[in-house]
């Protein structure tokens, strides 16, 4: 489980394809604190550390993960938002993030907000998925590339988020432009409520 509060961004240093899997080698400041089998969120995707060498570590993404996320689009040199799993004795500064990316969305607009920036994202609307809790609500939570954010101005297939300068500087939002594909995870609480209603 994660909180959506990004620790930093890691840099992709190597990519290796192995049948339907992709092995990503990354580096970041806390490599020496990682251990094999540890869960780390990468752009919001929970991946397991499978190898540690020198200042690098390796994680593996399988086909389903690659189909649901933007990890297959990564290139050597790209920045990836990373967060280690949440300590149960810590504060939940963001919201409950599982690291189970639901789908991708595309940035369709950026707008200056007097020092901050509004990003608008669009995702494929599906009535059946929406009935299962895959939607956004005004002032609700959404995870974009692993970042816990508050939703503004949602529609059936779009939502906005406001990014303050600190978040822009310390996450890979600094590289997002119109046309960029991001990972999104809808709020788990909404999914549970939708499921309970469906069972009544």
N, C-alpha and C positions, 0 to 999 in steps of 0.2 A: 504494500500500500504506500502511496505517495501523497504529498500535499499540494503539488503543483507550484512549489516555490523552488525555482531553478537555482542550483548551486553555482553553476558556471557553464560555459560551453566547452565541450571536448572537440578536438580536431581529428578528422578522419585521415589516417596516414597510409592505410592500405585497404584494398578490397579484393577478396578472393571468392570466386564462384565455385560451388561444389554441388553439382547436380542442381536441385531446386533450392538449395540453401545459399546464403551469402554470408561469409565471415568478414566482419568489419574489425579492423585494427584501429584503435583510437588512442589518443594521449590527452591527459588533463593533469591538474595539479595534485589530485588525490589518488593517483595510481598506486602509490606505496601503501595506501590504507585499504585497498581492495583485497578481496579473497576470492578464490575459485568458488563457484556456485552462488555468489552474491548477486542480488537483483539490483539493476540500475535502470532508471528510466532514460530512454534516448528519444528525444523529440516526442515524449509521451508514451513510448512503447517500452514495456517492461521486458528487458533482455537479461540473460544470465551470463555472467563473466565465466568464460571457459578456459582462458589462458592469460597469464601475466608474464611479460618479459621486459626487463629494464624499465623504461618509462612508458610502456604501452600495455594495453590490454585488448583482449579479443572477445567479441560477442557474436552470436550466430542468429540470423533471422531465417525462418522457414517460409515456405511458399505462402501460407495464409497470411502471415504477418506482412509479407511484401505486397500482397494484393490489397490489403486494407490500409496500408500506410504509405508514407512518402520515402521510406528507407531505400527502396530500390532505385530512387532517383539520386541518391547521394554520390558524390564524387570525391576523390582524394583532395584534401584541403578544405572541404566543407565544414562549417561549424554545426555542432549538434548539441542541443540543450540537454544537460544531464542532471539527474537528481538521484541520490541514494535513497533507499527505502526509509520511511519515516520511523523514528524512534517512538515507541508507545508512551514514553514518559515525557514527550515534548509537546509543544503547542501546535495546534493545527492552524497554521497561519493562512493557508489557502482553503481548499476544500478536499473532500475525500476523492482521491484520484487512484484508480486501480492500475493504470498502466496498460489497459486493454483498449487500444484505439478502435473506434467504431468505423471510421471512414476518413477520407480526405476531403478537404475543401480547398477552394481556390480564392486567392485574394483578387477582388474585382474593383476595389477602390481604396485610395488612401487620401485622407483629408487632414489638413493642419488644424489643430485645436489650441492655438495660442500657447505653444510650448510642448504640448503632447500631440499624439497622432491618433486619429480614428482609422481603423482598418475595417473594411467590410469583406466578409467571406461568404461564399456561396457553396452550397453542397447539394447533392442530388436529393430531391424530395421524393419520398415514397410514403404513401398513405398508411400502408401496413406497418412500416417501420416507425412512423410517427405515433401510431396507436400503441406501440410497444415502448414508447418513451424516448425515441430518438428525435428530439426537437429541443429548441432553446426557448427560454421565457425571459421576459424583461426583468433585469436585475438578478437573474439566476446565474448559475455558474456554468462555465464551459472550459474545457482544457484545449489549448491550441499549442501544438508542438511541445506539450508537457507543461505549459504555463497556465496556472489557475487564473482565470479572468472573469470579469463581470459582463454579462450580456447587455447590450443596448439595442434598441430598435429591431427586434427580431421579426422576421416574416416566415412564411412556410419554408423557405429554402435559403435565407440569408440571416446574418446577424452582424452586429458591429461590436468591436471592443476598443477601448481607449487605452493607449500605451503611453505611460509616463516616460520621461527621459531615462530614468534609472533602468527600467525594464528594457528599453531600447538598447541601452549600452551593454547590459549584462546578459542578454539572451540573443538568440539568432533572429529576433525581430529586426535587428539592424540590417539583415540581408533580405528581408521580405519586401517584394515589390508586387505591383499588379501582375497577375499571372503565376505567382508563386503558389505551389501546392503545399498545404500544411496538413498535419494530422489533427483530428479532433476526437475528443472523448466527451460524450454527453454526460450530464450529471446522473450518477447511479441512483440517487434518491428518486428522480423522475421516472427511471426505469422500473423501480420497485413499485411505485404508486400506480403506474400504468398496468403492471402485471397484476396487482391486487384488484384493480377495477375490472380487468378482463376475466378474473376468476369469480366475480360476483354474479 
